[in-house]
Amino acid sequence: MSRQLTMQCGHCRHVANVRSSREMTATYREVTFRCTNDMCGHSWVADLIAVRTTSPSACPNPDVQLPFARNVLIRTIVHQMELALMDAAND
């Protein structure tokens, strides 16, 4: 079961649902929200932007350049050090 992206209306504080979204780039979308309170009726556009990688892709897109989260960098460095130690031990 998937969950729909929601946001709280800044005016009446009711839940607002996504009405539409438009891809601007591979890491940026414009998302249109509408308040569920019919007495309010507020609609607005929000930006949804990917800011960092938390788990590297197994099929990376060369056009997508996101910085790695700190924990990913640490895991990568530790893994590289382990590989280097294994290579040194095999020599």
N, C-alpha and C positions, 0 to 999 in steps of 0.2 A: 504494500500500500504506500503510495507516494504522498508526501505532504506538499501542499501548495504554499508558496512564498506569500507571507502576509506582512503587514506593517500597521502600526497604530496611527490613526488619523491625528495629525497635529492639532486639529481644532476641537473635535468632540471626544477624542480618545477612544472611539470605537475601532474595531478591526477594519482594515481596508484590504481588499483583494486585488490581485493582478488582473487587469483587464486585457493588456497586451504587452508585448515586448518586441524590441527591434535590435537585432545585432548590428553594432557599429563596427567592431573589430572582433578578432578571435578572443579577446579578453575583456571586452567592454560591451554592455547592453544598456539601452534605455528601457526602463520598465514603467508602464503607466498603471497607477493604482486608483481605485475608487472606493470611497468610504461606504460601508454597509449600512450606515445610519441614513435612511432616506430623508430625514429632516435636515441632515447636514449636506449630503450630496457632493462633498469635496472630491475632486480628482486632481492628480498631480503626477509629474514625471520624476522618477528617481534614477540615479546612476548605479549600475551594478558592475563593479570592476574587480577582476581577479588581481590580487596584490602579491601573493607569494605561493610557492609550491610547498605543500606539506608531505606529499608522497610523489616521487618522480614517476612519470609516465613510462609504461613499457613500450609505447609507440609514439615517441615525442614528435611534435610538429616543429620543424626548424624555424618557423615564423613566430613561434610563441617563446618569448624570452622573459620568464618570471624569475625573480630572485628566490633562492631556497630559504625556507624557514630555518632558524638556528639549529633546531634538533636534527634536521635533515643534513645540514652541513657537518655537524659533529659525527653523525652515523657514517657519512661518506668518508670523512677523514679517518675514522677508526677502521673502517673496512679497507681503505687503501693501505693503511699501516699494516694491517693483518696480512694482506696480500704481499706486501713488500717483505715482511718477515718470513713468510712461507717461501717466497722466491729465494731469499738469502739462505734459508736453511737447506734448500735443494741444490745450491751451488757448491 
